[in-house]
Amino acid sequence: MAQRAALILFDVDGTLVDSNYLHTIAWSRAIRAAGEWAPMNAIHRLIGMGSDSLLQTLLGRDDESIAARWKIEYDDLIAEVRPFPGGAELVTELSKAGIGVGLATSAPAEHLEQLIELLGIADVIDFATNADDVSTAKPDPEIFITSMHRGHGDEHTTFVVGDSTWDIEAAKAAQLQCIAVESGGFSEAELRDAGAIAVYRDVSALRDDLDASPVAPFLGRPPVREARDSS
């Protein structure tokens, strides 16, 4: 990968694609199949966290059989995932502006491949890091640290775009700034309290405000107005 002006690491689920509530359903079904129960609102709050931490929080233990059942359930639902409007266009615009673009997700490789195909960005992104590339999932920072090194970035010019407090927590632990979107189900107040440097309604809103966003100085074009953030 050639040296770029900056590097942006995108989370995928809940950020570029509308999948968080499908993950919630899959986890609910997997947990019930094991004879356990957890309310869907509690499950949803943990989407974006690694399966071991999610189950430990919900049930007080990790259980590989439940995680395996989740995959079966989600495989039946993934065809219902839809890309958020403007996401692929945002990734493409950033790449054309000379910014490195990588995906950094807790999704397994086979799911990520399907989502990349759905978004149509295989030829646009510089790399993708998935759950199979790291030993510990979010909120551990390993996924972002690994991705930053893969993209030849540094703490000063690498940004994360994510939808959950877990993304922000992991980014902060990696000493990276996180731009957040509300499309995963977390509120603006929650995302700001977690430490997001800017919050947008979704990736389309971020794209619309790109020239006034935190990455504007790296776009190689004059800003159109004073920088601000939007929700």
C-alpha atoms as an extended CHARMM CRD file, in Angstrom:
* protein
*
       231  EXT
         1         1  MET       CA              0.0000000000        0.0000000000        0.0000000000  PROA      1               0.0000000000
         2         2  ALA       CA              1.4260000000        3.3810000000       -1.0140000000  PROA      2               0.0000000000
         3         3  GLN       CA              1.8450000000        6.0600000000        1.6310000000  PROA      3               0.0000000000
         4         4  ARG       CA             -1.3800000000        8.0550000000        2.0300000000  PROA      4               0.0000000000
         5         5  ALA       CA             -2.1510000000       11.4070000000        3.6230000000  PROA      5               0.0000000000
         6         6  ALA       CA             -4.2290000000        9.6830000000        6.3080000000  PROA      6               0.0000000000
         7         7  LEU       CA             -5.8360000000        6.3420000000        7.0690000000  PROA      7               0.0000000000
         8         8  ILE       CA             -9.4750000000        5.6810000000        7.9440000000  PROA      8               0.0000000000
         9         9  LEU       CA            -10.5370000000        2.3760000000        9.4820000000  PROA      9               0.0000000000
        10        10  PHE       CA            -14.2090000000        1.5560000000        9.0010000000  PROA      10              0.0000000000
        11        11  ASP       CA            -16.1770000000       -0.7680000000       11.1820000000  PROA      11              0.0000000000
        12        12  VAL       CA            -18.6850000000       -2.6330000000        8.9850000000  PROA      12              0.0000000000
        13        13  ASP       CA            -21.7140000000       -3.9570000000       10.8950000000  PROA      13              0.0000000000
        14        14  GLY       CA            -23.9390000000       -1.0660000000       11.9080000000  PROA      14              0.0000000000
        15        15  THR       CA            -21.6290000000        1.4070000000       10.1880000000  PROA      15              0.0000000000
        16        16  LEU       CA            -21.5290000000        0.5270000000        6.4860000000  PROA      16              0.0000000000
        17        17  VAL       CA            -24.2900000000       -2.1010000000        6.5180000000  PROA      17              0.0000000000
        18        18  ASP       CA            -27.6080000000       -2.3480000000        8.3730000000  PROA      18              0.0000000000
        19        19  SER       CA            -27.0360000000       -5.5880000000       10.2650000000  PROA      19              0.0000000000
        20        20  ASN       CA            -26.9900000000       -4.9570000000       14.0230000000  PROA      20              0.0000000000
        21        21  TYR       CA            -30.5920000000       -5.9410000000       14.6090000000  PROA      21              0.0000000000
        22        22  LEU       CA            -30.1360000000       -9.1130000000       12.5600000000  PROA      22              0.0000000000
        23        23  HSD       CA            -27.1830000000       -9.9770000000       14.7790000000  PROA      23              0.0000000000
        24        24  THR       CA            -29.4360000000       -9.3870000000       17.7760000000  PROA      24              0.0000000000
        25        25  ILE       CA            -32.0120000000      -11.8460000000       16.4350000000  PROA      25              0.0000000000
        26        26  ALA       CA            -29.3230000000      -14.4440000000       15.6710000000  PROA      26              0.0000000000
        27        27  TRP       CA            -27.8620000000      -14.1960000000       19.1750000000  PROA      27              0.0000000000
        28        28  SER       CA            -31.3300000000      -14.3740000000       20.7450000000  PROA      28              0.0000000000
        29        29  ARG       CA            -32.1360000000      -17.5520000000       18.8250000000  PROA      29              0.0000000000
        30        30  ALA       CA            -28.7700000000      -19.1220000000       19.6540000000  PROA      30              0.0000000000
        31        31  ILE       CA            -29.1050000000      -18.3640000000       23.3540000000  PROA      31              0.0000000000
        32        32  ARG       CA            -32.6630000000      -19.7220000000       23.4860000000  PROA      32              0.0000000000
        33        33  ALA       CA            -31.5720000000      -22.8720000000       21.6480000000  PROA      33              0.0000000000
        34        34  ALA       CA            -29.1470000000      -23.4800000000       24.5230000000  PROA      34              0.0000000000
        35        35  GLY       CA            -32.0030000000      -23.2520000000       27.0240000000  PROA      35              0.0000000000
        36        36  GLU       CA            -31.0280000000      -19.7670000000       28.1760000000  PROA      36              0.0000000000
        37        37  TRP       CA            -32.6400000000      -16.3660000000       27.7040000000  PROA      37              0.0000000000
        38        38  ALA       CA            -31.4950000000      -12.7690000000       27.4540000000  PROA      38              0.0000000000
        39        39  PRO       CA            -33.6540000000       -9.7780000000       26.5080000000  PROA      39              0.0000000000
        40        40  MET       CA            -33.0870000000       -8.4590000000       23.0010000000  PROA      40              0.0000000000
        41        41  ASN       CA            -32.4600000000       -4.9290000000       24.2120000000  PROA      41              0.0000000000
        42        42  ALA       CA            -29.5640000000       -6.2230000000       26.3400000000  PROA      42              0.0000000000
        43        43  ILE       CA            -28.1870000000       -8.2290000000       23.4060000000  PROA      43              0.0000000000
        44        44  HSD       CA            -28.3770000000       -5.2430000000       21.0860000000  PROA      44              0.0000000000
        45        45  ARG       CA            -26.3470000000       -3.1090000000       23.4950000000  PROA      45              0.0000000000
        46        46  LEU       CA            -23.4780000000       -5.5740000000       23.1290000000  PROA      46              0.0000000000
        47        47  ILE       CA            -23.4160000000       -5.9550000000       19.3280000000  PROA      47              0.0000000000
        48        48  GLY       CA            -19.9420000000       -5.0210000000       18.1680000000  PROA      48              0.0000000000
        49        49  MET       CA            -18.3440000000       -6.7270000000       21.1320000000  PROA      49              0.0000000000
        50        50  GLY       CA            -16.5720000000      -10.0470000000       20.6630000000  PROA      50              0.0000000000
        51        51  SER       CA            -18.7060000000      -13.1610000000       21.1950000000  PROA      51              0.0000000000
        52        52  ASP       CA            -16.7670000000      -14.2580000000       24.2840000000  PROA      52              0.0000000000
        53        53  SER       CA            -17.2610000000      -10.9070000000       26.0110000000  PROA      53              0.0000000000
        54        54  LEU       CA            -20.8810000000      -10.7120000000       24.8450000000  PROA      54              0.0000000000
        55        55  LEU       CA            -21.7680000000      -14.0940000000       26.3180000000  PROA      55              0.0000000000
        56        56  GLN       CA            -19.7980000000      -13.4540000000       29.4890000000  PROA      56              0.0000000000
        57        57  THR       CA            -21.7590000000      -10.2330000000       29.9920000000  PROA      57              0.0000000000
        58        58  LEU       CA            -25.1450000000      -11.7770000000       29.2120000000  PROA      58              0.0000000000
        59        59  LEU       CA            -24.8070000000      -15.2350000000       30.7460000000  PROA      59              0.0000000000
        60        60  GLY       CA            -21.7990000000      -15.0310000000       33.0170000000  PROA      60              0.0000000000
        61        61  ARG       CA            -19.7850000000      -17.4440000000       30.8790000000  PROA      61              0.0000000000
        62        62  ASP       CA            -18.3580000000      -17.9450000000       27.4150000000  PROA      62              0.0000000000
        63        63  ASP       CA            -19.8720000000      -20.8370000000       25.4810000000  PROA      63              0.0000000000
        64        64  GLU       CA            -18.4240000000      -21.9180000000       22.1490000000  PROA      64              0.0000000000
        65        65  SER       CA            -21.5150000000      -23.9660000000       21.3100000000  PROA      65              0.0000000000
        66        66  ILE       CA            -23.7340000000      -20.8680000000       21.5680000000  PROA      66              0.0000000000
        67        67  ALA       CA            -21.2920000000      -18.8960000000       19.4300000000  PROA      67              0.0000000000
        68        68  ALA       CA            -21.3640000000      -21.6860000000       16.8450000000  PROA      68              0.0000000000
        69        69  ARG       CA            -25.1620000000      -21.6730000000       16.8700000000  PROA      69              0.0000000000
        70        70  TRP       CA            -25.1340000000      -17.8750000000       16.4210000000  PROA      70              0.0000000000
        71        71  LYS       CA            -23.1900000000      -18.3540000000       13.1890000000  PROA      71              0.0000000000
        72        72  ILE       CA            -25.7530000000      -20.8400000000       11.9100000000  PROA      72              0.0000000000
        73        73  GLU       CA            -28.5920000000      -18.4650000000       12.7520000000  PROA      73              0.0000000000
        74        74  TYR       CA            -26.8460000000      -15.4540000000       11.2290000000  PROA      74              0.0000000000
        75        75  ASP       CA            -26.0030000000      -17.3700000000        8.0600000000  PROA      75              0.0000000000
        76        76  ASP       CA            -29.7690000000      -17.6740000000        7.5640000000  PROA      76              0.0000000000
        77        77  LEU       CA            -30.2340000000      -13.9170000000        8.0270000000  PROA      77              0.0000000000
        78        78  ILE       CA            -27.2620000000      -12.3730000000        6.2270000000  PROA      78              0.0000000000
        79        79  ALA       CA            -29.1550000000      -12.2180000000        2.9240000000  PROA      79              0.0000000000
        80        80  GLU       CA            -31.3800000000       -9.5900000000        4.5800000000  PROA      80              0.0000000000
        81        81  VAL       CA            -28.4670000000       -7.2430000000        5.2740000000  PROA      81              0.0000000000
        82        82  ARG       CA            -28.5840000000       -4.0220000000        3.2810000000  PROA      82              0.0000000000
        83        83  PRO       CA            -25.8760000000       -1.4090000000        2.7750000000  PROA      83              0.0000000000
        84        84  PHE       CA            -26.4760000000        2.0070000000        4.2710000000  PROA      84              0.0000000000
        85        85  PRO       CA            -26.9680000000        4.6380000000        1.5540000000  PROA      85              0.0000000000
        86        86  GLY       CA            -23.8310000000        6.6180000000        0.8600000000  PROA      86              0.0000000000
        87        87  GLY       CA            -21.4250000000        4.1720000000        2.4750000000  PROA      87              0.0000000000
        88        88  ALA       CA            -19.7800000000        2.8230000000       -0.6600000000  PROA      88              0.0000000000
        89        89  GLU       CA            -19.7100000000        6.3310000000       -2.1220000000  PROA      89              0.0000000000
        90        90  LEU       CA            -17.9940000000        7.6680000000        1.0220000000  PROA      90              0.0000000000
        91        91  VAL       CA            -15.3180000000        4.9780000000        0.8950000000  PROA      91              0.0000000000
        92        92  THR       CA            -14.7470000000        5.6530000000       -2.8000000000  PROA      92              0.0000000000
        93        93  GLU       CA            -14.5470000000        9.4320000000       -2.3290000000  PROA      93              0.0000000000
        94        94  LEU       CA            -12.0130000000        9.1010000000        0.4810000000  PROA      94              0.0000000000
        95        95  SER       CA             -9.8430000000        6.7490000000       -1.5830000000  PROA      95              0.0000000000
        96        96  LYS       CA             -9.9150000000        9.0870000000       -4.5660000000  PROA      96              0.0000000000
        97        97  ALA       CA             -8.8810000000       11.9400000000       -2.2630000000  PROA      97              0.0000000000
        98        98  GLY       CA             -5.6900000000       10.0630000000       -1.3910000000  PROA      98              0.0000000000
        99        99  ILE       CA             -6.7710000000        8.7110000000        1.9940000000  PROA      99              0.0000000000
       100       100  GLY       CA             -6.0910000000        5.0880000000        2.8430000000  PROA      100             0.0000000000
       101       101  VAL       CA             -9.2330000000        3.0880000000        3.5810000000  PROA      101             0.0000000000
       102       102  GLY       CA             -9.3540000000       -0.1530000000        5.5120000000  PROA      102             0.0000000000
       103       103  LEU       CA            -12.0600000000       -2.2620000000        7.0970000000  PROA      103             0.0000000000
       104       104  ALA       CA            -11.6240000000       -3.3220000000       10.7270000000  PROA      104             0.0000000000
       105       105  THR       CA            -14.3810000000       -5.6250000000       11.8980000000  PROA      105             0.0000000000
       106       106  SER       CA            -15.1220000000       -8.3320000000       14.4420000000  PROA      106             0.0000000000
       107       107  ALA       CA            -16.9330000000      -10.2870000000       11.7100000000  PROA      107             0.0000000000
       108       108  PRO       CA            -15.4390000000      -13.6160000000       10.5720000000  PROA      108             0.0000000000
       109       109  ALA       CA            -13.7320000000      -13.6550000000        7.1870000000  PROA      109             0.0000000000
       110       110  GLU       CA            -16.5340000000      -15.4120000000        5.3130000000  PROA      110             0.0000000000
       111       111  HSD       CA            -19.1390000000      -12.9100000000        6.4930000000  PROA      111             0.0000000000
       112       112  LEU       CA            -16.8670000000       -9.9940000000        5.6680000000  PROA      112             0.0000000000
       113       113  GLU       CA            -16.3520000000      -11.2630000000        2.1350000000  PROA      113             0.0000000000
       114       114  GLN       CA            -20.1240000000      -11.2580000000        1.5890000000  PROA      114             0.0000000000
       115       115  LEU       CA            -20.4550000000       -7.7470000000        2.9860000000  PROA      115             0.0000000000
       116       116  ILE       CA            -17.6400000000       -6.4060000000        0.8240000000  PROA      116             0.0000000000
       117       117  GLU       CA            -19.3720000000       -7.8870000000       -2.2100000000  PROA      117             0.0000000000
       118       118  LEU       CA            -22.6780000000       -6.3840000000       -1.0960000000  PROA      118             0.0000000000
       119       119  LEU       CA            -21.0670000000       -2.9520000000       -0.7870000000  PROA      119             0.0000000000
       120       120  GLY       CA            -19.1660000000       -3.3130000000       -4.0590000000  PROA      120             0.0000000000
       121       121  ILE       CA            -15.9440000000       -1.8900000000       -2.6150000000  PROA      121             0.0000000000
       122       122  ALA       CA            -13.4820000000       -4.7340000000       -3.1600000000  PROA      122             0.0000000000
       123       123  ASP       CA            -11.4920000000       -2.6560000000       -5.6550000000  PROA      123             0.0000000000
       124       124  VAL       CA            -11.6340000000        0.5020000000       -3.5280000000  PROA      124             0.0000000000
       125       125  ILE       CA            -10.4340000000       -0.5250000000       -0.0660000000  PROA      125             0.0000000000
       126       126  ASP       CA             -6.7410000000       -0.9920000000        0.6310000000  PROA      126             0.0000000000
       127       127  PHE       CA             -7.1870000000       -3.9140000000        3.0190000000  PROA      127             0.0000000000
       128       128  ALA       CA             -9.6200000000       -5.5750000000        5.4140000000  PROA      128             0.0000000000
       129       129  THR       CA             -8.9320000000       -6.9590000000        8.8810000000  PROA      129             0.0000000000
       130       130  ASN       CA            -11.4090000000       -9.4140000000       10.3900000000  PROA      130             0.0000000000
       131       131  ALA       CA            -11.9190000000      -11.4990000000       13.5200000000  PROA      131             0.0000000000
       132       132  ASP       CA             -9.6980000000      -14.2680000000       12.1530000000  PROA      132             0.0000000000
       133       133  ASP       CA             -6.7170000000      -11.8720000000       12.0700000000  PROA      133             0.0000000000
       134       134  VAL       CA             -6.6880000000      -11.1020000000       15.8010000000  PROA      134             0.0000000000
       135       135  SER       CA             -6.8160000000      -13.0200000000       19.0540000000  PROA      135             0.0000000000
       136       136  THR       CA             -9.0580000000      -10.6170000000       20.9780000000  PROA      136             0.0000000000
       137       137  ALA       CA            -12.1450000000       -8.7670000000       19.7230000000  PROA      137             0.0000000000
       138       138  LYS       CA            -13.4480000000       -5.3010000000       20.5790000000  PROA      138             0.0000000000
       139       139  PRO       CA            -13.4220000000       -3.5480000000       22.9660000000  PROA      139             0.0000000000
       140       140  ASP       CA             -9.8070000000       -4.7470000000       23.0000000000  PROA      140             0.0000000000
       141       141  PRO       CA             -7.8070000000       -2.4410000000       20.6880000000  PROA      141             0.0000000000
       142       142  GLU       CA             -5.9980000000       -5.2400000000       18.8240000000  PROA      142             0.0000000000
       143       143  ILE       CA             -8.2090000000       -5.0240000000       15.7170000000  PROA      143             0.0000000000
       144       144  PHE       CA             -7.4440000000       -1.3190000000       15.2600000000  PROA      144             0.0000000000
       145       145  ILE       CA             -3.7660000000       -1.5800000000       16.1190000000  PROA      145             0.0000000000
       146       146  THR       CA             -3.3510000000       -4.4530000000       13.6610000000  PROA      146             0.0000000000
       147       147  SER       CA             -5.2460000000       -2.5260000000       10.9770000000  PROA      147             0.0000000000
       148       148  MET       CA             -3.2740000000        0.6710000000       11.5510000000  PROA      148             0.0000000000
       149       149  HSD       CA              0.0130000000       -1.1890000000       11.1030000000  PROA      149             0.0000000000
       150       150  ARG       CA             -1.3210000000       -2.9630000000        8.0210000000  PROA      150             0.0000000000
       151       151  GLY       CA             -2.2830000000        0.3790000000        6.5210000000  PROA      151             0.0000000000
       152       152  HSD       CA              1.0650000000        1.9760000000        7.4450000000  PROA      152             0.0000000000
       153       153  GLY       CA             -0.7170000000        4.5600000000        9.5540000000  PROA      153             0.0000000000
       154       154  ASP       CA              0.1390000000        6.2520000000       12.8400000000  PROA      154             0.0000000000
       155       155  GLU       CA             -1.7890000000        7.5640000000       15.8250000000  PROA      155             0.0000000000
       156       156  HSD       CA             -1.8050000000       11.1300000000       14.4890000000  PROA      156             0.0000000000
       157       157  THR       CA             -3.3160000000       10.5030000000       11.0560000000  PROA      157             0.0000000000
       158       158  THR       CA             -5.4410000000        7.3940000000       11.5610000000  PROA      158             0.0000000000
       159       159  PHE       CA             -9.1690000000        7.6700000000       12.3050000000  PROA      159             0.0000000000
       160       160  VAL       CA            -11.8120000000        5.0840000000       13.1350000000  PROA      160             0.0000000000
       161       161  VAL       CA            -15.4100000000        5.2990000000       11.9120000000  PROA      161             0.0000000000
       162       162  GLY       CA            -17.7580000000        3.1550000000       14.0020000000  PROA      162             0.0000000000
       163       163  ASP       CA            -21.2580000000        2.9050000000       15.3890000000  PROA      163             0.0000000000
       164       164  SER       CA            -20.8880000000        1.5930000000       18.9320000000  PROA      164             0.0000000000
       165       165  THR       CA            -19.3490000000        2.5470000000       22.2350000000  PROA      165             0.0000000000
       166       166  TRP       CA            -17.2230000000       -0.5840000000       21.8300000000  PROA      166             0.0000000000
       167       167  ASP       CA            -15.6820000000        0.8690000000       18.6780000000  PROA      167             0.0000000000
       168       168  ILE       CA            -14.8900000000        4.0710000000       20.5440000000  PROA      168             0.0000000000
       169       169  GLU       CA            -13.4840000000        2.2510000000       23.5640000000  PROA      169             0.0000000000
       170       170  ALA       CA            -11.2280000000        0.1390000000       21.3420000000  PROA      170             0.0000000000
       171       171  ALA       CA            -10.1300000000        3.1720000000       19.3180000000  PROA      171             0.0000000000
       172       172  LYS       CA             -9.2500000000        5.1370000000       22.4460000000  PROA      172             0.0000000000
       173       173  ALA       CA             -7.2440000000        2.1880000000       23.7850000000  PROA      173             0.0000000000
       174       174  ALA       CA             -5.3380000000        2.2070000000       20.4810000000  PROA      174             0.0000000000
       175       175  GLN       CA             -4.8220000000        5.9860000000       20.8950000000  PROA      175             0.0000000000
       176       176  LEU       CA             -6.9410000000        6.6870000000       17.8190000000  PROA      176             0.0000000000
       177       177  GLN       CA             -9.7170000000        9.2140000000       17.2950000000  PROA      177             0.0000000000
       178       178  CYS       CA            -13.1650000000        7.8420000000       16.4910000000  PROA      178             0.0000000000
       179       179  ILE       CA            -15.8700000000        9.4080000000       14.3620000000  PROA      179             0.0000000000
       180       180  ALA       CA            -19.2050000000        7.8350000000       15.2480000000  PROA      180             0.0000000000
       181       181  VAL       CA            -22.4890000000        7.2380000000       13.4440000000  PROA      181             0.0000000000
       182       182  GLU       CA            -25.8440000000        6.6160000000       15.0990000000  PROA      182             0.0000000000
       183       183  SER       CA            -26.9460000000        3.9420000000       12.6130000000  PROA      183             0.0000000000
       184       184  GLY       CA            -26.0330000000        1.0540000000       14.9160000000  PROA      184             0.0000000000
       185       185  GLY       CA            -28.5600000000        2.0760000000       17.5540000000  PROA      185             0.0000000000
       186       186  PHE       CA            -26.4560000000        4.0490000000       20.0330000000  PROA      186             0.0000000000
       187       187  SER       CA            -27.5450000000        7.6390000000       20.6610000000  PROA      187             0.0000000000
       188       188  GLU       CA            -25.4830000000       10.7350000000       19.9710000000  PROA      188             0.0000000000
       189       189  ALA       CA            -25.1970000000       11.4050000000       23.7180000000  PROA      189             0.0000000000
       190       190  GLU       CA            -23.8880000000        7.8950000000       24.4010000000  PROA      190             0.0000000000
       191       191  LEU       CA            -21.3650000000        8.0940000000       21.5810000000  PROA      191             0.0000000000
       192       192  ARG       CA            -20.1140000000       11.5180000000       22.6750000000  PROA      192             0.0000000000
       193       193  ASP       CA            -19.8920000000       10.4310000000       26.3070000000  PROA      193             0.0000000000
       194       194  ALA       CA            -17.8120000000        7.4410000000       25.1810000000  PROA      194             0.0000000000
       195       195  GLY       CA            -15.3500000000        9.8170000000       23.5310000000  PROA      195             0.0000000000
       196       196  ALA       CA            -16.3240000000       10.1980000000       19.8510000000  PROA      196             0.0000000000
       197       197  ILE       CA            -14.7490000000       13.3230000000       18.3600000000  PROA      197             0.0000000000
       198       198  ALA       CA            -17.7430000000       13.8320000000       16.0470000000  PROA      198             0.0000000000
       199       199  VAL       CA            -21.1220000000       12.1470000000       15.6420000000  PROA      199             0.0000000000
       200       200  TYR       CA            -23.1970000000       11.8520000000       12.4780000000  PROA      200             0.0000000000
       201       201  ARG       CA            -26.6070000000       10.3780000000       11.8070000000  PROA      201             0.0000000000
       202       202  ASP       CA            -25.1160000000        7.8630000000        9.3730000000  PROA      202             0.0000000000
       203       203  VAL       CA            -22.3850000000        7.5220000000        6.7650000000  PROA      203             0.0000000000
       204       204  SER       CA            -24.4480000000        9.4780000000        4.2580000000  PROA      204             0.0000000000
       205       205  ALA       CA            -24.4960000000       12.4560000000        6.6340000000  PROA      205             0.0000000000
       206       206  LEU       CA            -20.7440000000       12.1040000000        7.1420000000  PROA      206             0.0000000000
       207       207  ARG       CA            -20.2270000000       12.1150000000        3.3890000000  PROA      207             0.0000000000
       208       208  ASP       CA            -22.4000000000       15.2160000000        3.0030000000  PROA      208             0.0000000000
       209       209  ASP       CA            -20.3230000000       17.0110000000        5.6470000000  PROA      209             0.0000000000
       210       210  LEU       CA            -16.9440000000       15.5870000000        4.6490000000  PROA      210             0.0000000000
       211       211  ASP       CA            -15.3450000000       18.9470000000        3.8970000000  PROA      211             0.0000000000
       212       212  ALA       CA            -16.1320000000       20.1020000000        7.4370000000  PROA      212             0.0000000000
       213       213  SER       CA            -15.3910000000       16.7910000000        9.1660000000  PROA      213             0.0000000000
       214       214  PRO       CA            -12.3210000000       15.9060000000       11.2440000000  PROA      214             0.0000000000
       215       215  VAL       CA            -10.7010000000       14.3550000000        8.1480000000  PROA      215             0.0000000000
       216       216  ALA       CA            -11.1620000000       17.5160000000        6.0320000000  PROA      216             0.0000000000
       217       217  PRO       CA             -7.5070000000       18.6390000000        6.4660000000  PROA      217             0.0000000000
       218       218  PHE       CA             -6.3620000000       15.4370000000        4.7390000000  PROA      218             0.0000000000
       219       219  LEU       CA             -8.6120000000       15.6640000000        1.6860000000  PROA      219             0.0000000000
       220       220  GLY       CA             -6.2400000000       17.8140000000       -0.3200000000  PROA      220             0.0000000000
       221       221  ARG       CA             -8.8660000000       20.4270000000       -1.1050000000  PROA      221             0.0000000000
       222       222  PRO       CA             -9.8300000000       23.7080000000        0.5720000000  PROA      222             0.0000000000
       223       223  PRO       CA            -12.5520000000       23.4830000000        3.2300000000  PROA      223             0.0000000000
       224       224  VAL       CA            -15.8870000000       24.9350000000        2.1490000000  PROA      224             0.0000000000
       225       225  ARG       CA            -16.8060000000       26.1760000000        5.6250000000  PROA      225             0.0000000000
       226       226  GLU       CA            -15.6440000000       26.1840000000        9.2130000000  PROA      226             0.0000000000
       227       227  ALA       CA            -15.2640000000       22.6460000000       10.5680000000  PROA      227             0.0000000000
       228       228  ARG       CA            -18.1340000000       21.3140000000       12.6710000000  PROA      228             0.0000000000
       229       229  ASP       CA            -19.7880000000       18.0110000000       13.3940000000  PROA      229             0.0000000000
       230       230  SER       CA            -23.3350000000       16.9460000000       12.7040000000  PROA      230             0.0000000000
       231       231  SER       CA            -25.9110000000       14.4540000000       13.8770000000  PROA      231             0.0000000000
